[in-house]
Amino acid sequence: TGFVPKKHTTDTAGYSDIVFGTAALSGVFYVPIIRDFSSLVFSYLDVGDRQRFKNLGPLLRAKVSFDPIQHAWGKIMDYTATIDARRTRPSQMIAKMQLLGAASDLAAGVEAIGKIEKSIVGLSFAGFESLRRETLIMHNKQESHNALKAAILFGNKGAYHLSADQAIQNRHACLEI
């Protein structure tokens, strides 16, 4: 569809650094439900960051290198343009990059961007009760929507009981399936 969300949320199992990087490059504020902050690895850009931000120092456990971003910058811009032009689904591109992993310059660059974005989002999530509340509401709404779609399809055994093509198309559009 032509709809581009401004914010997106998933449960904690639904994210990776590549997902954070892709969301940041597409202009989407991606906020997963973070249940266990101790499992998050927040990144820093400079060794001095750990001393400069003394309260956060223990949370900053991984250094991000700009080298992969600089090395793949042209590919990252092509990737961003492909997403913006809707030539392919971001989920397909994310899956391909996650399969290629470190063997791909593009994956390494997007992953580095994702580490930076994940740190910003994670610290924002920890620091702002309003963001946590809004994210939980969004997530619950998505889960309720998915449950409703499943119940309708299960109750109708996966079949539409409508005769007019327009009615079927309207139902399909409303359910986003």
N, C-alpha and C positions, 0 to 999 in steps of 0.2 A: 504494500500500500504506500501511499505518499506520506503517511503519518510518521513524523520523527519525534520521539519522546525527548523531553528536556531532562527528565530524571528517570532512572530505571533502578529497580531493586530486585534482588534475589535472596535466597537463603545463603548462608556462608559457604555451602558446598558448591555454589554456582559461580565462583570467581577464580580468576588466575591473573597474573600480571599482564598477560596478553589481552585479556578482556578489559582490564582497567585501561591499558594503553589505547585499545581500539575505541573505547567509549570516550576517552579524553580527546582523541584525534577527531572524532565525529561530533564533538560538542555536546555530548550527553553526560550529565552528572550521574555517574554510576555509584550507588551506595548499597552494598549488600548488608544484610542483617548480620552484625558482628556480635557473636555470642561470647567468644572467648578472646579477649584482647591479648592475653599472654601468648597466644599462638601466632599472633601477627608479627611479621618482621618489618619494622619500619626502616626506611632507608634514609641515608644522609648523603650529601653531595661532596662535602669537604670534611676532612678529619677534624677541623676546628669547630664544626657544627656541634659535635658532642660536648665540647667545652662551652661553646657560646650559649647553648640551650641546656643548661645544667639540669633543669627539671625533667627534660625529655631524654637526657643522655642515656639512661639505661634502656630506654625503648628503641633507640637508634642502633640497630644491630648489623646493618649491611650497608656497605658503601656502593653507590651507583656510579658507574663510569659513563662519561659522555661519549666515549669512543664508539660504541655500537651505534649510537644515535647519529653521530657525525658520519660514520662510515656508510650507513644505509640511508642517509637523508633523502636522496633522490627517490629511492624505492618507497620510503615512508610517505613522501608527498604524492607519489603515484597511488599508493594504497589509500590514502585519504581521499584523493580525487575519485577513485573507484567507488568508495563508500558513498561519497556525496552525490555521485551521478547515478547511484542505485543500479550499477551494472551487475552486481552480484550481492548476495546476502552476506552481511558481516559475519553471521554465524558460520557460514561455509569457509570464509577466509580465516576465521579464528581457528576452526578445527584443523585446517591445513597447516597453519603456522605451528599449532601445538604438536602436530605430528612431526614436522620438520625439526622443531626445537632449535638447538644451537647451530645446526648445520645451515640455517638460513640467516643471512644478514638482516633481512627484513624482520624476522621473528625476534632476533636479538635486540634490534633497535626499538621495536614496539614494546618488547618486554621491559627494557630499561625505562621507557616513558611510563609504562604501567607501574613500575616500582615507585617512581616519584609520585604519580597520581594516587596510588594506594596509600602512601604515607600521608599525603595531604587529606584525603578522604577519611582515613582511619583516625587521624588526630582530630578532624572536625567532628566526626561521629562521637568520639570520646568526650569532646569538650562542649558540645551543644545538645542539651536535652531536647530542644525543639526539633533538631534534625533527627534524632533517634525516634521521637514520637511520630514525626511525619513519615519516616521510612517504614516504621512498623505498620502504620495505617495503609500506606501504599502496598506493602507486601501482603497484608491481610486481604485487601481488596482484590489483588491479583489471584490469591489462592481461592477466594470465594468465587470469582469469575470462572476459574478453571473447574472448580467443583460443580458449579451450575451447568457448565457445558457437558461435563461427564455425566451428570445426572440426567440431563435431557437426552443425550445420545443413548445412555443405558436404558432409560425408560422406554424409548422408542426403538430399542434394539438396533441403533445406528442408522435407522431409516427415517426419511422425512415422509410424513403422511399428508402431503399437500399435492394438489394436482397442477396448479398453475406454475409455470417456470418462474415468473416474477416473484411469487410468494416464496419459492424455494431459495431464490437468489437473495431476497430480503432476509430470510431466516439465517442463511449462511453468513451474510454480511454482519448481522447483529451479533452472532455468536463468534465471529472472527475465526471460523474454522475452514 
